[in-house]
Amino acid sequence: MCVLALAAMLWGTECFEEDCMKKYGLLVVLILVITLLPVAVYAQDGEPEPLELAGGYTILLPDGWEQAEEDGVYTFTQDDRSITVTLPEALAAELELTEDMDAADVLVAVYATLLEQELDKEADVQSQLAGDRVFMATHEFESEDGAERGMSVVLELGAGQFALMEFRSPAEAFEEALPDALQTMLSLQVAVPADAEPCYVRAAKDYVDLRVGPGLNRGAYTNMDTAEAYLVMGKKTLDDGTLWWRLDIADTGGANELWVADADVTTEGDCQYVPDMDAPPIISPSGSSGGSLFFDCYYDFARGKIICRITIR
C-alpha cells in the first residue's frame, strides 16, 4: 500500500495470455538494486518534486511527464512509455480484499478479476521488501508480438492498503527505462500536510512501561512520567496486530531507543502521519532466540525508586 479504474485503462486493449508472459532474470537484480537507492535520485531530468494525488498520496514524478486522472487512476506518460497508478481506494472498490492477503495475493486477484487470466503466485510473481518496510509484488510481461514490455507492481502501503501500478515501454527500451520507472513507482506514499500537528502520547494509566523495542518480549527499561507528553518519531505494527510508538527522547538514560504500546497511551496530534520504522533486533543475553532469563531494571517516576524484575522469554 502504503488502485484501478478498469482493466481497459490499466492494461490497454492488448491481450496478455499466460503463454505470452515471460519472466526475466534481470527483474530480481533490478529490484534489489532499486530498493537500495534513495527514491529521490533519478538518472534523468534532475531531481523530481512530490506530486500530490487524490487522498493525500504523493509520488515523485520526474520533469517532462504528462499526467491524466480518472476515478482514482493516474496515467503518466513520456514519449512512448507510461506508468499507470491506481490508488488504494479505487483498487478496493474493484477487488474483494481480505485481511490475510499480501501484495502478491492482490496481484493474482487483479489478473483473475479484471483480466480473467491466471497468474501463478509462486511461479509468476516476484516478491520482496522494498526498504524493509513496504512489501511489493511484481510481474513482468510482454505483448503478443513482442513490441512492448511491461511490469505490474503492487505496493502494500499499510494494513490492507494496496496500490497497483503498471509500467509499459517499447521492448527495446524496457531494460534501460525500468530503473527510473521503479524509482517513480516505489516513491508512492501518503503525504504529510504542511499544517500537520506533531504526534504526542501520554500514559493512559499508572506504570506504563517504556521498552527497548516494540513488543512485550522487549526489555522494560523505564516507565512513563504520567505528567509528561512524549513526542513520537515512528511506529511499528507487529505480526500480532499490536501497534507500538517509538518515542523521541533526548535523554534515554543509556537505551538506544524507547517504545511504548499504543494500548497503554492516549495520542494527541496528527499521529496518522507518523512513519513506519524498523524494529531493532532482539538480542538475548545467552545469544539464543527464546527461553532465556532477562533481568530488567528501570526507574519508576511515580514511586521514585528503581524497580527490578526477572522474566523468562
Order of alpha helices (4+ residues) and beta strands (2+ residues): alpha-alpha-beta-beta-beta-beta-beta-alpha-alpha-alpha-beta-beta-beta-beta-alpha-beta-beta-beta-beta-beta-beta-beta-beta-beta-beta
